Amino acid sequence: MSADQKASIRSILEILAQEGIKTGDVAKQIPGISEKPFRNALKEAGYEFRNSGQKGWFFIGEGEEPLDKSIFDYVKSSSPKVHTSFTQSNKIFTNHPPIVHEQFTQDEIHMIKEMLKSWQEVTPTTQTNEPSLYDRVKQLRQSDKTRKTIVIDRVIGKRLDEFCEAERINKSDVFHLALADFLEKYEN
């Protein structure tokens, strides 16, 4: 249960249409808005909640239904509340300040352009066209094999065990690829 990144009204209504989901549940999932401003924003967008007959949020406004607009287009800026969410899994409180749509200053635009330029310069060196680990393992030829006993650092061995277990690949395949890469790089 989460709204799309834009927090579009369409995604919000789809969530609210689910059985047992309340506005407070959805508001907690969207950083920067609490339940009351969330409900007020839905009303400002032209929606009304009906509790009799077919229950749910229905469009009663004039004109075309604003399904693709963000809920933040209808949030009144008079509410300086900060949304606090509690993450059960890692027990961390996270404060999200309200999202305010303002124009960037010329200095901020210049800084953003500089950051983008530096990222574009770094990106080609970090991106490679190498096949993934799984593709490389699949491409290994099933040729004659030999048993070799190696001695490695205990911490590295433990990391290798955990990695291979998590990725569900054989340690011998990892060694094969690592040694092939090493020999390719350093062999005459």
PALO-549531 format. One line per field, with one value per residue: residue in one letter; y, z, x of N, C-alpha, C in turn; residue number from 0. Coordinates in Angstrom, 1 decimal, always signed. Layout:
PALO-549531
res: A ...
n.y: Y ...
n.z: Z ...
n.x: X ...
ca.y: Y ...
ca.z: Z ...
ca.x: X ...
c.y: Y ...
c.z: Z ...
c.x: X ...
n: NUM ...
This chain:
PALO-549531
res: M S A D Q K A S I R S I L E I L A Q E G I K T G D V A K Q I P G I S E K P F R N A L K E A G Y E F R N S G Q K G W F F I G E G E E P L D K S I F D Y V K S S S P K V H T S F T Q S N K I F T N H P P I V H E Q F T Q D E I H M I K E M L K S W Q E V T P T T Q T N E P S L Y D R V K Q L R Q S D K T R K T I V I D R V I G K R L D E F C E A E R I N K S D V F H L A L A D F L E K Y E N
n.y: -1.2 +1.8 +5.2 +6.5 +8.0 +10.7 +11.1 +11.0 +11.8 +9.8 +7.4 +7.5 +7.4 +4.8 +3.3 +4.0 +2.8 +0.2 -2.4 -1.6 +0.4 +3.5 +7.2 +8.1 +6.1 +6.2 +8.8 +8.6 +7.2 +9.0 +11.2 +14.3 +15.2 +15.2 +13.6 +15.3 +17.6 +16.1 +15.0 +17.4 +18.3 +16.5 +17.1 +19.7 +19.2 +18.4 +16.2 +14.0 +12.4 +9.6 +8.0 +6.6 +4.2 +3.4 +3.4 +5.6 +7.7 +10.2 +12.0 +15.3 +17.7 +20.4 +20.3 +18.5 +15.5 +15.6 +13.4 +12.9 +14.8 +16.0 +15.3 +17.3 +19.6 +20.5 +20.9 +23.0 +25.6 +26.7 +25.0 +24.1 +21.6 +18.8 +15.7 +12.6 +9.5 +6.1 +3.5 +0.1 -2.1 -1.3 +0.4 +3.3 +6.8 +9.1 +12.3 +14.2 +17.2 +19.5 +19.4 +22.0 +23.7 +25.7 +28.2 +27.8 +29.5 +31.6 +30.9 +28.4 +27.0 +27.1 +25.6 +23.1 +22.5 +22.3 +20.1 +18.1 +18.2 +17.2 +14.7 +13.6 +13.5 +11.6 +9.3 +7.7 +6.4 +4.7 +3.1 +0.1 -2.3 -4.8 -8.3 -9.5 -11.1 -13.5 -14.0 -14.4 -16.7 -18.6 -18.7 -20.2 -22.8 -26.2 -27.9 -30.1 -30.5 -29.7 -30.4 -28.0 -27.0 -24.3 -21.6 -19.1 -15.8 -15.8 -14.0 -13.2 -15.6 -16.2 -14.0 -14.8 -17.2 -16.3 -14.6 -16.3 -18.0 -16.3 -15.4 -17.7 -19.2 -21.2 -21.6 -22.4 -21.5 -18.8 -18.5 -19.5 -17.4 -15.2 -15.9 -16.2 -13.5 -12.3 -13.5 -12.8 -10.1 -9.8 -11.7 -12.4
n.z: +0.0 -1.2 -2.3 -5.6 -6.6 -7.2 -5.7 -6.8 -7.3 -8.4 -7.7 -5.0 -4.6 -5.5 -3.5 -1.3 -2.0 -1.3 +0.9 +4.3 +4.4 +5.6 +5.5 +7.2 +7.3 +4.7 +4.6 +6.4 +4.9 +3.0 +2.8 +4.4 +4.9 +7.0 +8.5 +8.7 +7.0 +4.6 +4.2 +3.9 +1.6 -0.3 -0.4 -1.3 -3.8 -4.9 -4.1 -2.2 +0.8 +1.2 +3.4 +3.5 +1.6 -1.2 +0.0 +0.2 -1.5 -3.7 -6.7 -6.8 -7.8 -10.1 -13.7 -15.2 -13.7 -11.4 -11.6 -12.3 -11.0 -8.4 -4.9 -3.4 -4.8 -3.8 -1.1 +1.6 +2.4 +4.9 +7.0 +9.1 +9.9 +10.8 +9.4 +11.0 +10.8 +11.8 +11.7 +11.8 +11.4 +11.8 +13.9 +13.8 +14.1 +11.7 +10.5 +8.3 +6.6 +5.5 +2.1 -0.1 -2.9 -4.5 -6.5 -7.7 -6.7 -8.5 -7.7 -6.6 -8.9 -10.4 -8.8 -8.9 -11.7 -11.8 -10.1 -11.6 -13.9 -12.9 -12.1 -14.6 -15.7 -14.1 -14.4 -16.9 -16.3 -14.2 -15.1 -16.7 -19.4 -18.7 -18.4 -16.1 -12.8 -12.7 -15.4 -16.2 -14.7 -15.8 -18.3 -18.0 -19.0 -19.0 -18.3 -17.9 -14.5 -11.6 -8.3 -5.9 -3.0 -1.0 +1.1 +2.9 +4.4 +7.4 +7.8 +5.2 +4.1 +5.5 +4.6 +1.9 +2.1 +3.1 +1.0 -1.2 -0.3 +0.0 -2.7 -4.0 -5.4 -6.5 -4.7 -6.0 -8.6 -8.2 -7.4 -9.8 -11.7 -10.4 -10.4 -13.1 -14.0 -12.6 -13.7 -16.3 -16.1 -15.0 -16.1 -18.4
n.x: +0.8 +1.0 +1.2 +1.9 +5.1 +4.6 +2.4 -0.2 -3.7 -5.1 -3.7 -4.0 -6.7 -7.2 -5.9 -7.5 -9.8 -9.6 -10.6 -11.1 -9.1 -8.1 -8.2 -6.3 -4.4 -3.4 -2.4 -0.2 +1.6 +2.5 +5.0 +5.3 +2.6 -0.2 -3.1 -5.5 -4.9 -4.6 -7.2 -8.6 -7.3 -8.2 -10.9 -10.7 -9.9 -12.2 -13.5 -15.7 -16.5 -18.6 -20.7 -22.9 -24.9 -23.2 -20.1 -17.3 -14.8 -15.9 -16.1 -17.2 -16.8 -16.5 -16.0 -13.3 -12.2 -9.5 -7.5 -4.7 -3.3 -1.2 -1.6 -0.6 -1.0 -3.3 -3.1 -3.3 -1.1 -1.0 -0.7 +1.8 +2.6 +4.6 +5.1 +5.3 +6.7 +6.7 +8.8 +8.3 +10.1 +12.8 +12.7 +12.9 +12.5 +11.2 +11.3 +9.5 +9.6 +7.1 +6.3 +7.1 +6.3 +8.3 +10.0 +13.4 +16.3 +18.6 +21.2 +20.9 +20.0 +22.3 +24.0 +22.8 +23.1 +25.9 +26.2 +24.9 +26.5 +29.0 +28.2 +27.6 +30.1 +31.3 +29.7 +30.2 +32.6 +31.9 +29.8 +29.5 +29.6 +29.6 +28.6 +26.1 +26.6 +25.2 +24.8 +27.4 +28.1 +26.3 +27.5 +29.8 +31.9 +31.4 +33.8 +36.7 +37.4 +39.3 +40.4 +41.4 +43.0 +42.6 +43.8 +42.3 +41.7 +39.8 +37.6 +37.1 +36.4 +34.0 +32.4 +32.3 +30.9 +28.4 +27.6 +27.5 +25.5 +23.3 +23.0 +22.6 +24.6 +27.3 +30.4 +32.6 +32.2 +32.3 +35.0 +36.2 +35.4 +36.6 +39.4 +39.8 +39.4 +41.4 +43.8 +43.5 +43.9 +46.5 +48.3 +50.9
ca.y: +0.0 +3.1 +6.0 +6.7 +9.0 +12.0 +11.2 +11.4 +11.5 +8.5 +6.3 +7.7 +6.8 +3.3 +2.7 +4.3 +2.0 -1.1 -2.6 -1.3 +1.4 +4.8 +8.3 +8.2 +5.0 +6.6 +10.0 +8.1 +6.7 +10.1 +12.2 +15.8 +15.5 +14.5 +13.1 +16.3 +18.3 +15.2 +14.9 +18.7 +18.4 +15.7 +17.9 +20.9 +18.7 +18.2 +14.9 +14.0 +11.0 +9.2 +7.0 +5.8 +3.7 +3.0 +4.2 +5.9 +9.1 +10.4 +13.4 +16.1 +19.0 +20.9 +20.1 +17.2 +14.9 +15.8 +12.2 +12.8 +15.9 +15.6 +15.8 +18.5 +20.8 +20.9 +21.1 +24.4 +25.8 +27.3 +24.0 +23.9 +20.4 +17.9 +14.3 +11.7 +8.1 +5.1 +2.3 -1.0 -3.0 -0.8 +1.3 +4.6 +7.9 +9.9 +13.5 +14.7 +18.5 +19.6 +19.7 +23.3 +23.9 +27.1 +28.3 +27.8 +30.8 +31.4 +30.2 +27.0 +26.4 +27.0 +24.5 +21.9 +22.3 +21.9 +18.7 +17.2 +18.1 +16.3 +13.3 +13.1 +13.2 +10.4 +8.2 +6.8 +5.5 +3.8 +2.2 -0.9 -3.1 -6.2 -9.1 -9.7 -12.2 -14.6 -14.3 -15.0 -18.1 -19.4 -18.9 -21.0 -24.0 -27.4 -28.6 -30.9 -29.7 -30.2 -29.9 -27.3 -26.6 -22.9 -21.0 -17.7 -15.2 -16.3 -13.0 -13.2 -16.9 -16.0 -13.2 -15.5 -18.2 -15.6 -14.1 -17.4 -18.5 -15.3 -15.3 -19.0 -19.6 -22.1 -20.9 -22.8 -20.6 -17.4 -18.6 -19.6 -16.1 -14.3 -16.2 -15.9 -12.1 -12.0 -14.0 -12.0 -8.8 -9.8 -12.7 -11.7
ca.z: +0.0 -1.2 -3.5 -6.5 -6.2 -7.3 -4.8 -7.6 -6.7 -8.9 -6.9 -3.6 -4.6 -5.7 -2.2 -0.4 -2.5 -0.7 +2.1 +5.5 +4.4 +5.9 +5.1 +8.1 +6.8 +3.5 +4.9 +7.0 +3.8 +2.1 +3.5 +4.4 +5.1 +8.0 +8.1 +8.4 +5.7 +3.6 +3.9 +3.3 +0.2 -1.2 -0.5 -2.1 -5.2 -5.4 -3.6 -1.0 +1.4 +1.5 +4.4 +3.3 +0.3 -1.6 +0.7 -0.4 -2.0 -5.0 -7.3 -7.0 -8.3 -11.5 -14.7 -15.3 -12.4 -11.4 -11.2 -12.5 -10.3 -7.1 -3.7 -2.8 -5.5 -3.1 +0.3 +1.9 +3.0 +6.2 +8.0 +9.1 +10.7 +10.3 +9.4 +11.6 +10.6 +12.7 +10.9 +12.7 +11.2 +12.4 +15.0 +13.6 +13.8 +10.6 +10.3 +6.9 +6.6 +4.5 +0.8 -0.5 -4.3 -4.7 -7.5 -7.3 -6.9 -9.6 -7.1 -6.5 -10.3 -10.8 -8.0 -9.5 -12.9 -11.5 -9.6 -12.8 -14.8 -12.3 -12.2 -16.0 -16.0 -13.4 -14.8 -17.9 -15.7 -13.3 -15.8 -17.6 -20.2 -18.4 -18.1 -14.6 -12.2 -13.1 -16.8 -16.3 -14.2 -16.8 -19.5 -17.6 -19.7 -18.1 -18.8 -16.8 -13.3 -10.7 -6.9 -5.3 -1.6 -0.7 +2.5 +2.8 +5.6 +7.9 +7.6 +3.8 +3.9 +6.0 +3.7 +0.7 +2.4 +3.2 -0.3 -2.1 +0.2 -0.3 -4.1 -4.4 -6.4 -6.0 -4.4 -7.0 -9.7 -7.8 -7.5 -11.2 -12.3 -9.8 -10.9 -14.6 -14.1 -12.1 -14.6 -17.5 -15.8 -14.6 -16.8 -19.5
ca.x: +0.0 +1.7 +0.9 +3.0 +6.0 +4.0 +1.2 -1.3 -5.0 -5.6 -3.1 -4.5 -8.1 -7.1 -5.6 -8.6 -10.9 -9.4 -11.4 -10.4 -8.1 -8.7 -7.4 -5.1 -3.4 -2.7 -1.6 +1.0 +2.5 +3.0 +5.8 +5.0 +1.2 -0.9 -4.4 -6.5 -4.6 -4.8 -8.6 -9.0 -6.8 -9.1 -12.1 -10.3 -9.8 -13.5 -14.0 -16.5 -16.6 -20.0 -20.7 -24.2 -25.0 -21.9 -19.2 -16.0 -14.6 -16.5 -15.8 -18.4 -16.4 -16.8 -15.0 -12.7 -11.6 -8.0 -6.8 -3.3 -2.7 -0.7 -2.4 +0.1 -1.5 -4.5 -2.8 -3.1 +0.2 -1.2 -0.4 +3.2 +2.8 +5.6 +4.7 +6.3 +6.3 +7.4 +9.1 +8.4 +11.2 +14.1 +12.4 +13.5 +11.5 +11.7 +10.6 +9.5 +9.0 +6.1 +6.8 +6.7 +6.7 +8.8 +11.0 +14.8 +17.0 +19.7 +22.4 +20.5 +20.0 +23.7 +24.6 +22.2 +23.7 +27.2 +26.1 +24.6 +27.7 +30.0 +27.7 +27.7 +31.5 +31.7 +28.9 +30.8 +33.6 +31.3 +28.9 +30.2 +28.7 +29.9 +27.4 +25.9 +27.2 +24.4 +25.1 +28.8 +28.0 +25.7 +28.4 +30.9 +31.9 +31.4 +35.0 +37.3 +37.6 +40.3 +40.2 +42.5 +42.8 +43.2 +43.7 +42.0 +41.3 +38.5 +36.6 +36.8 +35.7 +32.7 +31.7 +32.0 +29.8 +27.2 +27.3 +27.1 +24.2 +22.3 +22.8 +22.4 +25.5 +28.4 +31.6 +33.6 +31.9 +32.8 +36.4 +36.5 +35.3 +37.6 +40.7 +39.9 +39.5 +42.8 +44.7 +43.3 +44.5 +47.9 +49.1 +51.6
c.y: +1.2 +3.8 +6.1 +7.8 +10.4 +12.2 +11.7 +11.0 +10.1 +7.3 +6.3 +7.1 +5.3 +2.7 +2.9 +3.3 +0.6 -1.2 -2.3 -0.2 +2.8 +5.9 +8.4 +7.3 +5.5 +7.9 +9.6 +7.7 +7.8 +11.1 +13.6 +16.1 +14.6 +14.3 +14.3 +17.1 +17.4 +15.1 +16.3 +18.9 +17.6 +16.5 +19.1 +20.5 +18.4 +16.8 +15.0 +12.5 +10.7 +8.0 +6.1 +5.3 +3.1 +3.9 +4.4 +7.4 +9.2 +11.9 +14.1 +17.4 +19.3 +20.6 +18.7 +16.7 +15.0 +14.5 +12.2 +14.0 +15.3 +16.1 +17.1 +19.7 +21.3 +21.1 +22.5 +24.6 +26.4 +26.3 +23.6 +22.6 +19.6 +16.5 +13.4 +10.3 +7.2 +3.9 +1.1 -1.8 -2.5 +0.2 +2.7 +5.6 +8.7 +11.1 +14.0 +16.1 +18.6 +20.0 +21.0 +23.4 +25.4 +27.0 +28.3 +29.2 +30.5 +30.7 +28.7 +26.3 +26.2 +25.8 +23.2 +21.5 +21.8 +20.4 +17.7 +17.1 +17.1 +14.9 +12.7 +12.7 +11.9 +9.1 +7.2 +5.9 +4.5 +2.8 +1.3 -1.7 -4.6 -7.0 -9.2 -10.9 -13.5 -15.0 -15.0 -16.4 -19.0 -19.7 -19.8 -22.4 -25.2 -28.3 -29.5 -30.0 -30.4 -29.6 -29.2 -26.9 -25.2 -22.5 -19.5 -17.1 -15.6 -15.3 -13.1 -14.5 -16.8 -15.2 -13.9 -16.5 -17.5 -15.1 -15.2 -18.0 -17.6 -15.2 -16.6 -19.4 -20.4 -21.3 -21.2 -21.9 -19.2 -17.5 -18.7 -18.2 -15.2 -14.6 -16.0 -14.4 -11.7 -12.3 -13.2 -10.6 -8.8 -10.8 -12.0 -11.9
c.z: +0.0 -2.5 -4.4 -6.1 -6.2 -6.3 -5.6 -7.0 -7.2 -8.0 -5.5 -3.6 -4.8 -4.3 -1.3 -0.8 -1.9 +0.6 +3.3 +5.6 +4.6 +5.5 +6.0 +7.7 +5.6 +3.8 +5.6 +6.0 +2.9 +3.0 +3.3 +4.5 +6.2 +7.6 +7.8 +7.2 +4.5 +3.2 +3.3 +1.9 -0.8 -1.4 -1.4 -3.6 -5.8 -5.1 -2.3 -0.5 +1.7 +2.4 +4.3 +1.8 -0.1 -1.0 +0.0 -0.8 -3.4 -5.4 -7.4 -7.5 -9.7 -12.4 -14.6 -14.0 -12.5 -11.0 -11.3 -11.8 -8.9 -6.0 -3.2 -3.6 -4.7 -1.6 +0.6 +2.7 +4.4 +7.3 +8.1 +9.9 +10.0 +10.4 +10.0 +11.4 +11.4 +11.9 +11.9 +12.6 +11.9 +13.5 +14.9 +13.4 +12.7 +10.5 +8.9 +7.0 +5.4 +3.2 +0.3 -2.0 -4.5 -5.9 -6.9 -7.5 -8.0 -9.0 -7.0 -7.9 -10.7 -10.1 -8.6 -10.8 -12.7 -11.0 -10.8 -13.7 -14.2 -12.3 -13.6 -16.3 -15.3 -13.9 -15.8 -17.3 -14.8 -14.0 -16.7 -18.4 -19.9 -18.1 -16.5 -14.1 -12.7 -14.6 -17.0 -15.8 -15.2 -18.0 -19.2 -18.4 -18.7 -18.6 -17.6 -15.7 -12.4 -9.3 -6.4 -3.9 -1.5 +0.7 +2.3 +4.2 +6.1 +7.7 +6.1 +3.5 +4.4 +5.1 +2.4 +0.9 +2.4 +1.8 -1.2 -1.6 -0.2 -1.8 -4.8 -5.6 -5.7 -5.8 -5.4 -8.3 -9.5 -7.9 -9.0 -11.9 -11.7 -10.3 -12.4 -14.8 -13.7 -13.1 -15.9 -17.3 -15.7 -15.3 -18.0 -20.8
c.x: +0.9 +1.3 +2.1 +3.9 +5.4 +2.8 +0.0 -2.6 -5.5 -5.0 -3.7 -5.9 -8.1 -6.8 -6.8 -9.8 -10.8 -10.1 -10.5 -9.4 -8.7 -7.7 -6.1 -4.0 -2.6 -1.8 -0.3 +2.0 +3.1 +3.7 +5.4 +3.5 +0.7 -2.3 -5.4 -6.2 -4.8 -6.3 -9.1 -8.5 -7.7 -10.4 -11.9 -10.3 -11.1 -14.1 -14.8 -16.6 -18.1 -19.9 -22.0 -24.2 -23.7 -20.9 -17.9 -15.9 -15.1 -16.3 -17.1 -18.1 -16.8 -15.7 -14.5 -12.0 -10.1 -7.2 -5.3 -2.6 -2.2 -1.6 -1.9 -0.4 -2.7 -4.3 -2.6 -1.8 +0.2 -0.9 +1.0 +3.5 +3.9 +5.1 +5.7 +5.8 +7.2 +7.6 +9.2 +9.6 +12.5 +13.9 +13.1 +12.4 +12.1 +10.8 +10.7 +8.9 +8.0 +6.8 +6.2 +7.2 +7.0 +9.8 +12.4 +15.4 +18.1 +20.9 +22.1 +20.5 +21.4 +24.3 +24.1 +22.9 +25.1 +27.2 +25.9 +25.8 +28.7 +29.5 +27.8 +29.1 +31.9 +31.0 +29.6 +31.8 +33.0 +30.4 +29.8 +29.1 +29.0 +28.6 +27.3 +26.6 +26.5 +24.7 +26.4 +28.8 +27.4 +26.6 +29.6 +30.8 +32.0 +32.6 +35.5 +37.6 +38.7 +40.1 +41.5 +42.1 +43.4 +43.0 +43.4 +41.7 +39.9 +37.4 +36.1 +36.0 +34.2 +31.8 +31.4 +30.9 +28.5 +26.7 +26.8 +25.7 +23.1 +22.0 +22.5 +23.3 +26.6 +29.7 +32.6 +33.4 +32.5 +34.4 +36.9 +36.5 +36.4 +39.0 +40.8 +40.1 +40.9 +43.8 +44.7 +44.0 +46.0 +48.8 +49.7 +50.8
n: 0 1 2 3 4 5 6 7 8 9 10 11 12 13 14 15 16 17 18 19 20 21 22 23 24 25 26 27 28 29 30 31 32 33 34 35 36 37 38 39 40 41 42 43 44 45 46 47 48 49 50 51 52 53 54 55 56 57 58 59 60 61 62 63 64 65 66 67 68 69 70 71 72 73 74 75 76 77 78 79 80 81 82 83 84 85 86 87 88 89 90 91 92 93 94 95 96 97 98 99 100 101 102 103 104 105 106 107 108 109 110 111 112 113 114 115 116 117 118 119 120 121 122 123 124 125 126 127 128 129 130 131 132 133 134 135 136 137 138 139 140 141 142 143 144 145 146 147 148 149 150 151 152 153 154 155 156 157 158 159 160 161 162 163 164 165 166 167 168 169 170 171 172 173 174 175 176 177 178 179 180 181 182 183 184 185 186 187
